[in-house]
Amino acid sequence: VQLQASGGGLVHVGGSLRLSCAASKRTFRSAMGWFRRDPEKAREFVAAILWSSGSIVYADSVKGRFTTSRDDAKNTVYLQMNSLKPEDTAVYYCAVRTRPRADGGNWWGTIYEYDYWGQGTQVTVSS
């Protein structure tokens, strides 16, 4: 599975961007997640959609500002980012877990749980 992330760019504080992540083929998936990394930090969890239940989870740092959604017809997930802050500046990655996963624990926030990653798209928030 190849993931193509797009939609990054430069935006002022308080602005909005929408990221897209298109999958190259339809396949079983346990979850699709969004992560981000700036040069001084490790890759951190942003949001995830748990596929079978439809549950959506967010990192505390983006809750209330970011929304992730899916369009099954387009085989695409989105990350709508509002009220952007300078600390949101990072390369954003989408990822998919194509193996089954039992419930339990916050596994969706762990990078090693995901099997395929997109190439990343840069988001820069200027103050």
Rosetta silent file (secondary structure, phi, psi, omega in degrees, C-alpha in Angstrom):
SEQUENCE: VQLQASGGGLVHVGGSLRLSCAASKRTFRSAMGWFRRDPEKAREFVAAILWSSGSIVYADSVKGRFTTSRDDAKNTVYLQMNSLKPEDTAVYYCAVRTRPRADGGNWWGTIYEYDYWGQGTQVTVSS
SCORE:     score description
SCORE:     0.000 S_00000001
   1 L     0.000  130.822  173.858    0.000    0.000    0.000 S_00000001
   2 L  -109.089  138.658  179.155    1.318    3.437   -0.888 S_00000001
   3 E  -115.090  131.768 -179.685    0.101    6.519    0.911 S_00000001
   4 E  -116.345  108.815  178.954    0.248    9.935   -0.685 S_00000001
   5 E   -94.378  142.864  178.963    0.011   12.851    1.720 S_00000001
   6 E  -152.960  169.837  174.134   -0.671   16.359    0.470 S_00000001
   7 L   106.994   -3.421  178.660   -2.047   19.721    1.523 S_00000001
   8 L   -70.297  172.240  178.899    0.760   21.140    3.613 S_00000001
   9 E   166.715 -167.083 -179.999    1.977   24.686    3.298 S_00000001
  10 E  -104.262  130.990 -178.611    2.667   27.974    5.029 S_00000001
  11 E  -143.219  152.535  177.524   -0.092   29.576    7.090 S_00000001
  12 E   -81.111  160.867  176.466   -0.331   32.339    9.651 S_00000001
  13 L   -53.439  134.557 -179.304   -1.211   31.769   13.289 S_00000001
  14 L    88.876   -7.817 -179.129   -4.908   31.068   13.628 S_00000001
  15 L   -80.705 -175.127 -175.908   -5.212   29.867   10.064 S_00000001
  16 L  -133.840  151.590  171.786   -6.375   26.527    8.694 S_00000001
  17 E  -144.357  153.672  172.961   -5.107   23.787    6.437 S_00000001
  18 E  -124.032  121.230  176.783   -6.523   20.474    5.294 S_00000001
  19 E   -94.219  147.275  176.234   -4.234   17.549    4.720 S_00000001
  20 E  -122.543  150.099  176.565   -5.188   14.587    2.565 S_00000001
  21 E  -138.940  107.663 -178.219   -3.844   11.062    2.560 S_00000001
  22 E  -100.761  131.190  177.903   -4.792    8.882   -0.387 S_00000001
  23 E   -92.789  144.352 -174.571   -4.160    5.138   -0.313 S_00000001
  24 L   -74.968  -22.109  178.594   -3.103    3.389   -3.516 S_00000001
  25 L  -154.343  161.264  178.017   -5.405    0.430   -3.015 S_00000001
  26 L   -84.455  133.388 -179.098   -8.171   -0.836   -0.833 S_00000001
  27 L  -154.272  162.742  174.919   -7.031   -3.222    1.819 S_00000001
  28 L   -60.204  140.411  175.942   -7.935   -4.381    5.283 S_00000001
  29 L  -146.490  139.781  175.199   -6.917   -1.816    7.850 S_00000001
  30 L   -84.956  -35.182 -178.219   -7.163   -1.603   11.605 S_00000001
  31 E  -163.959  157.221  166.593   -6.495    2.108   11.708 S_00000001
  32 E  -124.577  134.880 -174.321   -5.158    5.088    9.862 S_00000001
  33 E  -127.323  161.739  173.088   -3.189    7.600   11.827 S_00000001
  34 E  -119.937  135.116  176.426   -1.587   10.998   11.574 S_00000001
  35 E  -131.750  165.316  175.804    1.749   11.776   13.166 S_00000001
  36 E  -144.715  157.703  178.615    4.054   14.757   13.035 S_00000001
  37 E  -148.741  130.164  168.138    7.696   15.500   13.638 S_00000001
  38 L  -104.919  165.883 -170.912    9.698   18.659   13.882 S_00000001
  39 L   -60.153  -20.918 -174.473   13.515   18.505   13.675 S_00000001
  40 L  -101.998    1.228 -176.381   13.973   18.722   17.443 S_00000001
  41 L  -131.354  163.427  173.224   11.434   16.146   18.537 S_00000001
  42 L   -75.352  163.975  177.576   10.535   12.539   17.972 S_00000001
  43 L   -63.791  131.346 -177.235    7.577   11.691   15.784 S_00000001
  44 E  -121.611  149.436 -179.904    4.430   12.277   17.806 S_00000001
  45 E   -68.967  140.300  176.413    0.893   11.036   17.514 S_00000001
  46 E  -116.387  -54.805 -176.283   -1.744   13.489   16.273 S_00000001
  47 E  -162.660  160.149  177.139   -4.935   11.567   15.484 S_00000001
  48 E  -152.954  149.421  171.161   -6.229    8.194   14.354 S_00000001
  49 E  -110.589  122.971  176.203   -9.350    6.563   12.975 S_00000001
  50 E   -88.012  115.525 -160.847  -10.016    3.051   14.244 S_00000001
  51 L   -65.092  -48.560 -172.061  -11.465    1.471   11.167 S_00000001
  52 L   -69.682  -39.814 -177.643  -13.928   -1.170   12.337 S_00000001
  53 L   -87.159  -22.875 -175.196  -15.511    0.858   15.114 S_00000001
  54 L    80.125    3.478  179.681  -15.181    4.252   13.453 S_00000001
  55 L   -65.831  147.559  179.146  -13.795    5.650   16.691 S_00000001
  56 E  -125.491  134.800 -179.767  -11.555    8.683   16.386 S_00000001
  57 E  -126.475  149.289 -178.243   -8.851    9.625   18.854 S_00000001
  58 E  -132.898  150.964  168.362   -6.763   12.779   19.166 S_00000001
  59 L   -69.676  149.124 -179.288   -3.696   13.915   20.993 S_00000001
  60 L   -58.743  -32.164 -175.538   -4.494   16.369   23.765 S_00000001
  61 L   -68.598  -18.072 -177.856   -2.431   19.030   22.010 S_00000001
  62 L  -118.914   -5.668 -176.736   -4.768   19.125   18.997 S_00000001
  63 L   -59.268  132.846 -179.167   -8.104   18.178   20.524 S_00000001
  64 L    89.231  -13.521  179.481  -10.777   20.713   19.647 S_00000001
  65 L  -115.591  -34.407 -178.087   -8.711   22.180   16.795 S_00000001
  66 E  -107.424  147.570  176.137   -8.017   19.257   14.481 S_00000001
  67 E  -136.906  128.128  174.405  -10.524   16.880   12.920 S_00000001
  68 E  -107.259  146.079 -178.119   -9.751   13.706   11.024 S_00000001
  69 E  -149.304  171.156 -177.935  -12.240   12.058    8.712 S_00000001
  70 E  -132.476  149.337  172.810  -12.452    9.439    6.005 S_00000001
  71 E  -127.428   99.011 -174.739  -13.963    9.192    2.558 S_00000001
  72 L   -65.955  -32.036  179.557  -14.213    5.509    1.714 S_00000001
  73 L   -63.832  -33.957 -179.960  -15.319    6.180   -1.852 S_00000001
  74 L   -97.314   -1.656 -179.009  -12.083    8.086   -2.466 S_00000001
  75 L    54.922   43.483 -171.811   -9.973    5.813   -0.273 S_00000001
  76 E  -136.071  143.717  169.992   -8.727    8.957    1.430 S_00000001
  77 E  -116.206  156.429 -176.002   -8.457   10.316    4.942 S_00000001
  78 E  -128.668  154.300  171.758   -8.255   13.977    5.857 S_00000001
  79 E  -130.492  104.736  176.388   -6.872   16.060    8.664 S_00000001
  80 E   -86.941  121.561 -176.229   -8.595   19.412    9.024 S_00000001
  81 E  -116.794  116.612  179.883   -6.410   21.705   11.091 S_00000001
  82 L  -116.399  164.613  177.910   -7.911   24.903   12.497 S_00000001
  83 L    49.315   49.204 -174.761   -6.619   27.561   14.881 S_00000001
  84 L   -67.072  144.892 -178.581   -3.088   26.652   13.979 S_00000001
  85 L  -119.762  159.307  177.457   -0.266   27.586   16.337 S_00000001
  86 H   -56.135  -33.855 -179.513    3.484   27.938   15.753 S_00000001
  87 H   -71.672   -6.630  173.372    4.027   24.737   17.736 S_00000001
  88 H   -82.051   -8.052  179.291    2.018   22.864   15.094 S_00000001
  89 L   -61.339  124.461 -176.779    4.876   23.426   12.661 S_00000001
  90 E  -178.798  170.662  165.854    6.155   19.999   11.613 S_00000001
  91 E   -88.640  127.691 -177.497    6.242   17.435    8.859 S_00000001
  92 E  -102.549  134.370 -178.409    2.944   15.566    8.988 S_00000001
  93 E  -122.283  142.762  167.832    2.746   11.884    8.112 S_00000001
  94 E  -106.000  155.131 -176.735   -0.143    9.552    7.546 S_00000001
  95 E  -148.862  157.123  179.992    0.145    5.872    8.290 S_00000001
  96 E  -135.900  140.681  171.123   -1.925    2.718    8.043 S_00000001
  97 E  -103.942  119.514 -177.084   -2.002   -0.532    9.958 S_00000001
  98 L  -101.408   -0.488  176.845   -3.045   -3.325    7.612 S_00000001
  99 L   -97.765  151.315  174.342   -2.836   -6.143   10.153 S_00000001
 100 L   -61.854  151.839 -179.665   -5.646   -7.015   12.545 S_00000001
 101 L  -142.420  128.884  177.217   -5.240   -5.604   16.018 S_00000001
 102 L   -72.219  151.821  177.272   -6.925   -6.629   19.230 S_00000001
 103 L   -68.517  159.414  175.625   -8.516   -3.935   21.340 S_00000001
 104 L   122.362  126.077  178.802   -6.781   -2.717   24.431 S_00000001
 105 L    75.895  164.811 -179.141   -4.348    0.033   25.274 S_00000001
 106 L   -89.021   57.028 -174.029   -3.629    3.163   23.320 S_00000001
 107 H   -65.741  -26.649 -175.399   -1.788    1.281   20.599 S_00000001
 108 H   -63.737  -15.980 -179.809   -2.874    3.718   17.910 S_00000001
 109 H   -90.997    4.176 -175.023   -0.427    6.263   19.247 S_00000001
 110 L  -106.081  125.788 -173.957    2.609    4.068   18.731 S_00000001
 111 H   -63.583  -30.747 -175.206    4.530    4.377   15.480 S_00000001
 112 H   -73.636  -10.134  178.059    5.574    0.723   15.480 S_00000001
 113 H   -79.823  -12.211 -175.303    1.969   -0.390   15.247 S_00000001
 114 L  -100.263  146.486 -171.933    1.682    0.989   11.714 S_00000001
 115 L  -101.077  -32.784 -178.360    2.784   -0.856    8.598 S_00000001
 116 E  -134.048  145.406 -177.252    2.943    1.760    5.849 S_00000001
 117 E  -129.058  146.041  170.497    3.745    5.453    5.887 S_00000001
 118 L   -78.723  175.892 -173.355    3.267    8.341    3.543 S_00000001
 119 L   -82.354  -11.763  179.902    6.141   10.583    2.561 S_00000001
 120 L    93.974  146.977  176.584    5.171   13.487    4.785 S_00000001
 121 E  -137.487  134.450 -173.640    3.989   16.998    4.048 S_00000001
 122 E   -81.126  131.373  172.101    5.415   20.151    5.620 S_00000001
 123 E  -119.188  125.336  179.418    3.182   22.434    7.648 S_00000001
 124 E  -125.207  123.953  179.651    4.651   25.754    8.727 S_00000001
 125 E  -111.402  116.719 -176.869    2.758   28.159   10.976 S_00000001
 126 E   -97.127  143.548 -179.469    4.226   31.641   11.101 S_00000001
 127 L   -97.621    0.000    0.000    3.674   34.027   13.977 S_00000001
